[in-house]
């Protein structure tokens, strides 16, 4: 069985739990840990877990709301960490005491009963990677922090059972916000973050009858609203807005089973 849960998603921090169960064996992957260590512990406890229950950490890129306490967590719990070489170098090439593993686009990573399949995305980081995760039967996509969807990105999202997808900003709200011009350009650019319309287009492109869950994530607290996002998701999937799910910065999401 495969399931996932956001521990919190937004500009203040991002972390996603992915869990695969096979008989009595459970494999848990933490995708990003963009919080202070004590805050991560609190969020894990709300999910019924402790940091010691995590088998591996995957860091998508070096921005603080994603890498957060990765090094401290790895040191305290002796947990292996995967990230791209570019991400590692961008954070100073720190020593992880032998627990650092370098990830690359197209090279699968085996962690217990999970297969992690990283792929490159266009974002203003040194070597950002996003993920497709599978237990061999079900497939989950984790896609945050990109400016636009390339053919390569869309190819990696086909045939999913669930997708956690960035719906960062409403273009009109961003344009009318108090952000300075350079920041508006960065957020709305091809290497920034997905607008609601861009994210909805991705959802529409990869939607199929077997897609059980679409979870909107990384919503801007200044330039977006959950009701706008749910409406955009509903139009993309031909469903009711009341059925659409969004992860919050404070609480993330409940567990979603595949």
TAQUILIN-V427798 format. One record per pair of residues at least 4 apart in sequence whose C-alpha atoms are under 6 Angstrom apart, sorted by the first residue. I is the first residue (numbers start at 0). GAP is how many residues later the second one is. If there is no record, write none. Layout:
<<I	GAP> <I	GAP>>
This chain:
<<0	19> <0	20> <1	17> <1	18> <1	256> <2	16> <2	253> <2	254> <2	255> <3	13> <3	14> <3	251> <3	252> <4	11> <4	12> <4	248> <4	249> <4	250> <5	10> <5	246> <5	247> <6	8> <6	9> <6	36> <6	245> <7	6> <7	7> <7	240> <7	241> <7	242> <7	243> <7	244> <8	4> <8	5> <8	208> <8	209> <8	239> <8	240> <8	243> <9	208> <9	209> <9	239> <11	53> <12	21> <12	22> <12	52> <13	20> <13	51> <13	52> <14	16> <14	17> <14	18> <15	14> <15	15> <16	12> <16	13> <17	10> <17	11> <18	8> <18	9> <19	6> <19	7> <20	4> <20	5> <26	85> <27	26> <27	27> <28	26> <28	27> <28	28> <29	27> <30	26> <30	27> <31	26> <31	27> <31	34> <31	35> <32	33> <32	34> <32	35> <33	31> <33	32> <33	33> <33	34> <34	5> <34	33> <35	33> <36	32> <43	5> <43	6> <44	4> <44	5> <55	23> <55	24> <55	25> <56	24> <57	23> <57	24> <57	25> <58	24> <59	68> <59	69> <59	70> <60	26> <60	67> <61	5> <61	25> <63	4> <68	4> <72	4> <73	4> <73	5> <79	19> <79	20> <80	19> <81	19> <81	20> <81	21> <82	19> <82	20> <83	18> <83	19> <83	20> <84	17> <85	4> <85	40> <85	41> <86	40> <87	5> <88	4> <95	4> <104	13> <104	14> <104	15> <105	13> <107	8> <107	9> <108	6> <108	7> <109	4> <109	5> <112	22> <113	20> <113	21> <114	18> <114	19> <115	17> <116	14> <116	15> <117	11> <117	12> <117	13> <118	10> <118	11> <119	9> <121	24> <121	25> <121	69> <122	23> <122	24> <122	68> <122	69> <123	67> <129	13> <130	10> <130	11> <131	8> <131	9> <132	6> <132	7> <133	4> <133	5> <138	21> <138	22> <139	20> <139	21> <139	22> <139	23> <140	22> <141	22> <142	22> <143	21> <143	22> <144	48> <145	46> <145	47> <146	43> <146	44> <146	45> <146	46> <146	47> <147	42> <148	4> <157	48> <159	51> <160	49> <160	50> <160	51> <161	49> <161	50> <161	51> <161	52> <162	51> <163	50> <163	51> <164	51> <164	52> <165	50> <165	51> <165	52> <166	27> <166	29> <166	32> <166	49> <166	50> <166	52> <167	26> <167	27> <167	50> <167	51> <167	52> <168	26> <168	27> <168	51> <168	54> <168	55> <169	25> <169	26> <169	54> <172	4> <172	50> <173	49> <183	4> <184	4> <185	6> <186	5> <186	6> <187	4> <193	4> <193	5> <195	4> <199	33> <199	36> <202	4> <203	32> <214	30> <214	31> <215	30> <216	30> <219	4> <229	11> <229	14> <230	10> <233	4> <233	5> <233	6> <233	7> <246	5> <246	6> <247	4>>
